[in-house]
Amino acid sequence: MSTNPEVVICGAGAAGLALAIELARRGVGFRLLEQRQQPFHGSRGKGIQPRSQEIFEDMGMVDRLFAAGGPYPVSRLHRDDGGHVDSAVIAGGAATPAEPYRGPLMVPQFRTEQVMRERLAELGGQVEFGHALSGFEHDAEGVTARIATPGGEQTVRSGYLVGTDGGRSFVRQALGIDFPGKTLGMRAVVADLELTGLPRDAWHNFHEDDMARRISLCPLMGTGLFQLQAPIPLEGEVDLSIEGLGMMVRERTGREDLVIHDVRWASAYGMSARLADRYRDGRVFLAGDAAHTHPPTGGQGLNTSVQDAYNLGWKLAAVLRGAPASLLDSYEQERRPIAAGMLGLATKLLDNAKRGDNRRGREVQQLDLGYPDSPLSLPSAPRRGAVMPGDRAPDAPMRGAGGQARRLFDLLRGTHWTLLGHQVDREIAPARAGLQVHVIGNGGELHDADKHFATAYGLLEGQWCLVRPDGYVAAIVGPDRIDALTRHFDAVMAQGA
């Protein structure tokens, strides 16, 4: 813990933890504040989409998350006659060389955040529970933050402040940033329960065509719990006790054999879709639910929040280490359009769910999201069917020159930029701090024997591909434009100037 850190993070949910991990990986001093006295113990979010799985692999904890959770079960619609119909509502598929993760992973939010805290501790960081941001002032040089702690108020000076403090964000409200949007005319209960009477091989749904009686009970993978979800009237009190929720389950399922033994966590909430007018005010940023709030349909929220932090973290670290401050402008330019699209998708899926259609397609996996219009993407001529600047960088199994198996993701993993050359003269590659160069093909250290790299990237002989630290393509050039690629990298990172 640093008394005067380089970054103060307000809120230690998934977004705040992801940002702290990214800063810790890069040796940036930070303080991660959480006003709660202890970790959040509910499972408001439970789906980790394929793109987030790739990010968690880069962070060094994807295998732990798979061990902590499991795949989504089939959806089981129970009929009034006692029968049922099973269906797979979430599109997935077998892994491919370019996309090693193709289906959502179910991990209760409290387990996801536990794994993230463990990873943060390995990197030398920690959450300061019982520490609340009580006020701040910011100027051209930094931020002065006041922190209410169990031992009294502290005042700290930092380079930047990031609000990852949820939909009711203190940071956003203190900045006076508008949070326009709309309520969606739906209120629901979500609860984590110990329940007997249902098998754990399916996500159980009852009365999907009747909003007054609809209820779902989903086994939370990696635990012995079920998650209850049910729409409720827009007005009125809701009994969230064992007795109250037990009565709801019996009335809505028509079954007396379903027994709730414990309620670990429960919440009644109204659904809304809102997007902050801006993500930044000087040296203060918003990320996660502080910048966007949404209905839970489609499992987009936690994933979008983590990816906000993944985008912002490397940029903050780079600027603190000498990159131009203008690099931080790209955070809102890249992430706000993504959030706007996510809100539209989640709202559309909610409308479909009201009609009993709970199907999910590739659009929720977030593998196709990118930043083609970003100032960090060097413009390129169209490349039909091939990767373009701004796209997610695919994986590709290859062989090292010594014959060992290599994955491209293994080369991209870490905090560096990566320059990939296909059948190139390595001598013309720029030598820069924070840039790793790999040559694929004849004379290179990597061999694309099965053409997985060629298929995924479509590089011609002599072409180069520059990949950002967060796994997105920044540039694709031929040998005659390597100087343009070098100038682009230098302009972003202030190298070689």
C-alpha positions in Angstrom: 0.0 0.0 0.0 1.4 3.4 -1.0 0.6 6.5 1.0 0.7 8.6 -2.1 0.0 6.2 -4.9 0.1 6.8 -8.6 -3.6 5.7 -9.0 -6.5 5.6 -6.6 -9.2 3.1 -7.5 -12.6 3.5 -5.8 -14.6 0.3 -5.7 -13.2 -3.3 -5.5 -15.8 -5.2 -7.6 -14.7 -6.9 -10.8 -13.8 -3.7 -12.6 -11.7 -2.4 -9.8 -10.0 -5.7 -9.3 -9.2 -6.0 -13.0 -7.7 -2.5 -13.1 -5.6 -3.2 -10.0 -4.3 -6.4 -11.5 -3.3 -4.6 -14.7 -1.6 -1.9 -12.8 0.2 -4.4 -10.5 1.4 -6.4 -13.5 3.1 -3.2 -14.6 4.6 -2.1 -11.3 2.3 0.9 -10.9 1.6 2.0 -7.3 -2.1 2.1 -6.5 -4.7 2.0 -3.7 -7.8 -0.1 -4.2 -10.6 1.2 -1.8 -13.8 -0.6 -0.9 -16.3 0.9 1.4 -17.7 -2.5 2.3 -16.2 -4.1 5.4 -15.9 -7.5 3.6 -16.1 -8.9 0.1 -19.5 -9.0 -1.8 -21.0 -12.4 -1.3 -23.7 -12.6 -4.0 -23.8 -13.8 -7.6 -25.5 -10.9 -9.3 -23.2 -11.8 -12.3 -22.3 -15.3 -13.1 -21.3 -15.6 -16.8 -17.8 -15.2 -18.1 -17.9 -14.8 -21.9 -15.2 -16.2 -24.2 -13.4 -12.9 -24.8 -13.2 -12.3 -21.0 -11.8 -15.8 -20.7 -9.0 -14.8 -23.0 -8.3 -11.7 -20.9 -8.3 -13.8 -17.7 -5.8 -16.1 -19.4 -3.5 -13.1 -20.0 -3.9 -12.1 -16.4 -2.8 -15.6 -15.3 -6.0 -17.0 -13.7 -8.3 -18.6 -16.3 -7.6 -22.1 -15.2 -8.6 -21.2 -11.6 -11.8 -19.8 -12.8 -12.6 -23.0 -14.8 -11.9 -24.9 -11.6 -14.2 -22.6 -9.6 -17.1 -22.9 -11.9 -18.4 -24.9 -14.9 -20.2 -24.9 -18.2 -23.8 -23.6 -18.4 -26.4 -26.4 -18.1 -29.2 -26.9 -20.5 -32.4 -24.9 -20.0 -35.3 -27.0 -18.8 -38.8 -25.7 -19.3 -41.2 -27.4 -16.9 -44.7 -27.9 -18.2 -47.9 -27.8 -16.2 -48.5 -31.6 -16.9 -45.3 -32.5 -15.1 -43.2 -33.0 -18.2 -40.3 -30.8 -19.4 -38.4 -29.7 -22.5 -34.7 -29.3 -22.6 -32.9 -26.9 -24.9 -29.5 -25.3 -25.3 -30.1 -21.6 -25.3 -26.5 -20.4 -25.2 -24.6 -20.8 -28.5 -21.1 -22.1 -28.0 -19.2 -24.6 -30.0 -15.9 -26.5 -30.0 -12.7 -24.5 -29.6 -10.9 -23.6 -32.7 -7.2 -22.7 -33.3 -8.1 -19.0 -33.5 -10.7 -19.1 -30.7 -9.6 -21.3 -27.9 -12.7 -20.4 -25.8 -16.1 -20.7 -27.5 -18.7 -21.0 -24.7 -19.6 -19.0 -21.6 -18.2 -20.2 -18.3 -20.5 -20.0 -15.2 -18.7 -18.8 -12.1 -20.7 -17.0 -9.3 -19.6 -13.4 -9.0 -18.3 -13.9 -5.4 -16.1 -16.7 -6.7 -14.8 -14.7 -9.6 -13.9 -11.8 -7.4 -12.3 -14.2 -4.9 -10.0 -15.6 -7.6 -9.2 -12.1 -8.7 -8.2 -11.0 -5.2 -6.0 -14.0 -4.9 -4.3 -13.1 -8.2 -3.9 -9.5 -7.0 -2.3 -10.7 -3.8 0.3 -12.7 -5.8 1.2 -9.5 -7.6 1.6 -7.7 -4.3 -1.7 -5.8 -4.2 -4.6 -5.9 -1.8 -8.1 -4.5 -1.3 -8.5 -2.0 1.5 -11.9 -2.9 2.9 -13.7 -0.4 5.1 -12.1 2.5 3.2 -14.5 4.9 1.5 -13.7 7.8 -0.8 -15.3 10.8 1.0 -14.2 13.6 -1.4 -11.6 14.7 -3.9 -10.3 17.6 -5.9 -8.4 17.4 -9.1 -6.2 19.7 -11.1 -3.8 19.6 -14.1 -1.2 17.7 -12.1 -3.1 15.2 -10.1 -5.9 14.3 -7.7 -6.2 14.9 -3.9 -8.5 12.3 -2.4 -10.0 12.1 1.1 -10.5 8.6 2.4 -12.6 7.6 5.4 -10.8 4.8 7.2 -11.4 2.8 10.4 -8.6 4.9 11.9 -9.9 8.3 10.7 -9.7 10.4 7.6 -6.6 10.3 5.3 -5.6 12.6 2.5 -3.6 11.2 -0.4 -2.3 12.7 -3.6 -2.2 10.6 -6.7 -1.7 11.0 -10.4 -5.2 9.6 -11.3 -8.5 8.5 -9.7 -10.7 5.8 -11.3 -14.3 5.3 -10.2 -15.3 1.7 -10.4 -17.9 2.2 -7.7 -21.1 0.9 -9.4 -24.3 2.3 -10.8 -24.7 4.8 -7.9 -21.1 5.9 -8.3 -20.0 8.6 -5.9 -17.2 9.5 -8.2 -19.5 10.1 -11.2 -22.0 12.1 -9.1 -19.1 14.2 -7.6 -18.0 15.1 -11.1 -21.5 16.1 -12.2 -21.5 13.7 -15.1 -25.0 13.0 -16.4 -26.1 9.3 -16.5 -29.0 9.4 -19.0 -31.0 6.4 -20.0 -34.3 4.8 -19.1 -36.0 2.5 -16.7 -37.1 -0.7 -18.5 -40.4 -1.3 -16.7 -39.3 -4.5 -15.1 -38.4 -5.4 -11.5 -36.9 -8.7 -10.4 -35.6 -10.7 -7.5 -32.3 -12.5 -7.6 -31.2 -14.7 -4.7 -28.6 -17.4 -3.9 -30.2 -20.3 -2.1 -29.6 -23.6 -0.6 -32.5 -25.6 -2.1 -33.5 -29.3 -2.3 -35.9 -31.0 -4.7 -34.4 -30.2 -8.1 -31.5 -31.9 -9.9 -28.5 -29.8 -10.7 -28.2 -30.9 -14.3 -30.4 -28.1 -15.7 -31.4 -24.5 -15.4 -35.0 -24.9 -14.4 -37.7 -22.5 -15.7 -41.3 -22.4 -14.9 -44.1 -20.4 -16.7 -42.0 -18.5 -19.1 -45.1 -17.2 -20.9 -46.6 -15.7 -17.7 -44.7 -12.8 -16.1 -46.7 -13.0 -12.9 -45.7 -16.6 -12.3 -42.4 -16.9 -14.1 -39.4 -18.2 -12.0 -36.1 -19.8 -12.8 -33.8 -21.8 -10.5 -30.2 -22.2 -11.8 -27.6 -24.4 -10.2 -24.5 -22.2 -9.5 -21.6 -24.2 -10.8 -18.8 -24.8 -8.4 -21.2 -24.4 -5.4 -24.1 -26.3 -3.8 -26.3 -23.3 -4.4 -29.1 -22.3 -6.8 -29.8 -18.9 -8.1 -33.4 -17.8 -8.1 -34.6 -15.2 -10.6 -38.1 -14.0 -10.8 -40.0 -10.9 -12.1 -42.0 -9.0 -9.4 -44.4 -6.1 -9.4 -43.0 -2.7 -10.0 -44.3 -1.5 -6.6 -44.5 -3.0 -3.1 -42.4 -4.7 -0.6 -40.9 -8.1 -1.3 -40.2 -10.7 1.4 -36.7 -11.9 0.8 -36.6 -14.2 3.9 -36.5 -18.0 3.7 -40.2 -18.0 4.4 -41.0 -15.4 1.8 -38.9 -16.8 -1.0 -40.1 -20.4 -0.1 -43.7 -19.3 -0.6 -42.8 -17.7 -3.9 -41.1 -20.9 -5.1 -44.1 -23.1 -4.1 -46.7 -20.8 -5.6 -44.8 -20.3 -8.9 -43.7 -23.8 -9.4 -46.8 -25.5 -8.0 -44.5 -27.9 -6.1 -44.4 -28.6 -2.4 -41.2 -30.7 -2.6 -38.9 -27.7 -3.2 -37.5 -26.6 0.1 -35.2 -23.6 0.7 -32.9 -24.2 3.6 -30.9 -21.0 3.6 -30.8 -17.7 1.8 -27.2 -16.6 1.3 -27.9 -13.4 -0.5 -31.0 -11.8 -2.0 -31.9 -8.5 -3.8 -34.9 -6.9 -5.4 -34.0 -4.4 -8.1 -35.5 -2.4 -11.0 -33.9 -2.8 -14.4 -32.6 0.2 -16.3 -30.2 1.0 -19.2 -27.9 4.0 -18.7 -24.7 5.3 -20.1 -22.5 8.1 -18.7 -22.2 11.2 -21.0 -18.5 10.9 -20.7 -15.9 8.6 -19.1 -13.4 11.2 -18.0 -13.0 14.5 -16.4 -9.3 15.5 -16.4 -7.4 13.0 -14.3 -10.5 11.2 -13.1 -12.0 8.3 -15.0 -15.1 6.0 -14.8 -15.1 2.3 -15.6 -17.6 -0.6 -15.2 -21.1 0.0 -13.8 -20.1 3.6 -12.8 -20.1 4.3 -16.6 -22.9 2.0 -17.8 -25.7 0.1 -16.2 -27.9 -2.5 -17.9 -30.3 -5.4 -17.5 -28.6 -8.7 -16.8 -29.8 -10.4 -20.0 -27.0 -11.8 -22.1 -24.4 -11.8 -19.4 -22.7 -8.7 -20.7 -22.2 -6.5 -17.6 -19.4 -8.0 -15.6 -17.6 -8.8 -18.9 -17.9 -5.3 -20.3 -16.7 -3.9 -16.9 -13.6 -6.1 -16.8 -12.8 -5.2 -20.4 -13.1 -1.4 -19.5 -10.4 -2.0 -16.9 -8.3 -4.1 -19.2 -8.3 -1.3 -21.8 -7.6 1.5 -19.3 -5.0 -0.2 -17.2 -2.2 -0.5 -19.8 -2.8 3.0 -21.0 -2.6 4.5 -17.5 0.6 2.6 -16.9 2.1 3.7 -20.2 1.4 7.4 -19.5 2.7 7.2 -16.0 5.9 5.8 -17.6 6.3 8.5 -20.2 3.8 7.9 -23.0 1.9 10.9 -24.2 -1.1 11.9 -22.0 -3.2 11.9 -25.2 -3.1 8.1 -25.1 -5.7 8.2 -22.4 -8.2 10.0 -24.8 -8.5 6.7 -26.6 -10.1 5.0 -23.5 -13.5 6.7 -23.9 -13.2 6.7 -27.7 -12.8 2.9 -27.7 -14.9 1.8 -24.8 -18.0 4.0 -24.8 -19.3 2.8 -28.2 -18.8 -0.8 -26.9 -21.0 0.0 -23.9 -23.6 1.6 -26.0 -23.8 -1.5 -28.2 -23.9 -3.7 -25.1 -26.8 -1.7 -23.6 -28.7 -2.1 -26.9 -28.0 -5.8 -27.0 -29.0 -6.5 -23.4 -32.2 -4.5 -23.8 -33.1 -6.4 -27.0 -32.5 -9.7 -25.2 -34.7 -8.6 -22.3 -37.5 -7.8 -24.7 -37.1 -11.3 -26.2 -37.0 -12.9 -22.8 -40.3 -11.2 -21.9 -41.8 -13.2 -24.9 -40.2 -16.4 -23.6 -37.3 -16.4 -26.0 -34.1 -16.8 -24.0 -31.8 -17.8 -26.9 -28.3 -16.4 -27.0 -26.0 -16.3 -30.0 -22.4 -15.4 -30.9 -23.1 -11.7 -30.3 -22.9 -12.2 -26.5 -19.4 -13.8 -26.7 -17.7 -10.4 -27.3 -15.1 -12.1 -29.6 -16.1 -9.8 -32.5 -15.8 -6.5 -30.7 -13.0 -4.3 -31.7 -11.7 -0.7 -32.2 -11.4 -0.2 -36.0 -12.0 3.6 -35.7 -9.5 4.0 -32.8 -6.7 6.5 -33.2 -4.5 3.6 -32.1 -5.4 1.6 -35.2 -3.2 2.5 -38.2 -5.5 2.7 -41.3 -5.1 -0.1 -43.7 -6.4 -1.1 -47.1 -9.4 -3.5 -46.9 -8.3 -7.1 -46.4 -11.3 -9.4 -47.3 -11.7 -12.2 -44.8 -8.5 -11.3 -42.9 -7.7 -9.5 -39.7 -7.8 -5.7 -39.8 -6.4 -3.0 -37.5 -8.7 -2.7 -34.5 -9.7 -6.4 -34.6 -9.1 -8.9 -31.7 -5.8 -10.7 -32.4 -6.6 -14.4 -32.9 -4.7 -17.3 -31.4 -2.8 -19.8 -33.5 -1.0 -23.0 -32.6 2.5 -23.2 -34.2 5.9 -24.9 -33.7 9.0 -23.3 -32.3 12.2 -23.7 -34.3 13.2 -26.5 -31.9 10.0 -28.4 -32.6 8.1 -27.6 -29.5 4.4 -26.6 -29.6 3.8 -22.9 -29.2 0.6 -20.9 -29.0 0.5 -17.3 -30.3 -1.4 -16.3 -27.1 1.7 -17.5 -25.2 3.7 -14.9 -27.1 1.2 -12.1 -26.6 0.7 -12.8 -22.9 2.2 -10.1 -20.7 2.4 -6.3 -20.7 4.4 -5.8 -23.9 3.5 -4.9 -27.5 4.1 -7.7 -30.0 5.3 -7.4 -33.6 4.7 -10.4 -35.8 6.4 -10.8 -39.1 5.5 -13.3 -41.8 8.4 -14.4 -44.0 10.2 -11.2 -43.2 13.7 -9.8 -42.8 14.0 -9.4 -39.1 16.8 -6.8 -39.5 14.3 -4.1 -40.5 12.1 -4.5 -37.4 12.3 -1.6 -35.0 14.0 -2.3 -31.6 12.0 -0.6 -28.9 11.6 -1.1 -25.2 8.3 -2.9 -24.5 8.1 -4.4 -28.0 8.8 -8.1 -28.6 9.4 -9.2 -32.2 8.6 -12.7 -33.6 9.3 -13.9 -37.1 7.1 -16.7 -38.5 8.2 -18.8 -41.5 11.5 -19.6 -43.2 14.4 -18.5 -41.1 12.1 -17.5 -38.2 11.8 -18.9 -34.7 8.2 -20.0 -35.3 6.9 -22.4 -38.0 3.3 -22.3 -39.2 3.3 -26.0 -40.2 -0.5 -26.4 -40.1 -1.3 -23.0 -41.5 -3.2 -21.9 -38.5 -1.5 -18.5 -38.4 -1.9 -18.0 -42.1 -5.6 -18.8 -41.8 -6.2 -16.5 -38.9 -4.2 -13.5 -39.9 -4.0 -13.7 -43.7 -0.6 -12.0 -43.8 1.3 -12.0 -47.1 5.0 -12.7 -47.4 6.9 -9.7 -46.0 4.0 -8.3 -44.0 4.1 -7.2 -40.3 1.3 -7.2 -37.7 1.6 -5.0 -34.6 -0.5 -6.2 -31.6 -1.3 -4.0 -28.6 -0.8 -5.1 -25.0 -4.5 -5.8 -24.7 -4.6 -8.2 -27.6 -6.0 -6.0 -30.4 -4.3 -5.4 -33.8 -2.8 -1.9 -34.1 -1.3 -2.1 -37.6 -0.7 -4.4 -40.6 1.9 -3.2 -43.1 4.2 -4.5 -45.8 7.9 -4.2 -45.9 7.7 -0.8 -47.7 5.6 0.7 -44.8 7.6 -0.6 -41.8 8.7 3.1 -41.2 5.0 4.1 -40.9 4.4 1.3 -38.4 7.5 2.5 -36.4 6.3 6.1 -36.4 2.8 4.9 -35.3 4.3 3.0 -32.4 6.6 5.9 -31.4 3.7 8.4 -31.5 1.6 6.2 -29.2 4.3 5.3 -26.8 6.7 8.2 -27.1 9.6 5.9 -28.0 12.5 6.9 -30.2 11.4 10.5 -30.5 
